Amino acid sequence: MLVFFYPQFKKLTGAERLILKLADYTAQRLGAGKVVLLTHRFARQCRPALGAGVRLIETGWRVEVTGNHYLDAAIEYAVGPALTLLIPPCALRGIIFFGPPSVPAMWIARRFLFR
């Protein structure tokens, strides 16, 4: 199983489109259910771009809570590591982290999951 880790899909921008296309393409190659998209929030406008073979794991946590871009960005960095608790055990050899807010989570995963 391969996990695509991206803390928040808030708009269907270029980065989000690329991640969703990569996930869909990979799911077509590996088979349905073999690719997991792990995120806190997956905006409604992104749903049509989610491939049929990609499994979505979403906490539903709102990361943008203050309305201040910089403070909300700090919150996104801070809550990213909580997603590591949802990584399926069979995926520990295949996790792809996307975006700067994933860096703290990547450090946590490397430090505690890959021992």
Secondary structure, DSSP 8 states (H G I E B T S, - for coil): -EEEE-SEE-S--HHHHHHHHHHHHHHHHH-TTSEEEEESEE-GGGGGGS-TTEEEEE-------SS-HHHHHHHHHHHGGGGGGGS-GGGTT-EEE-SGGGHHHHHHIIIII--
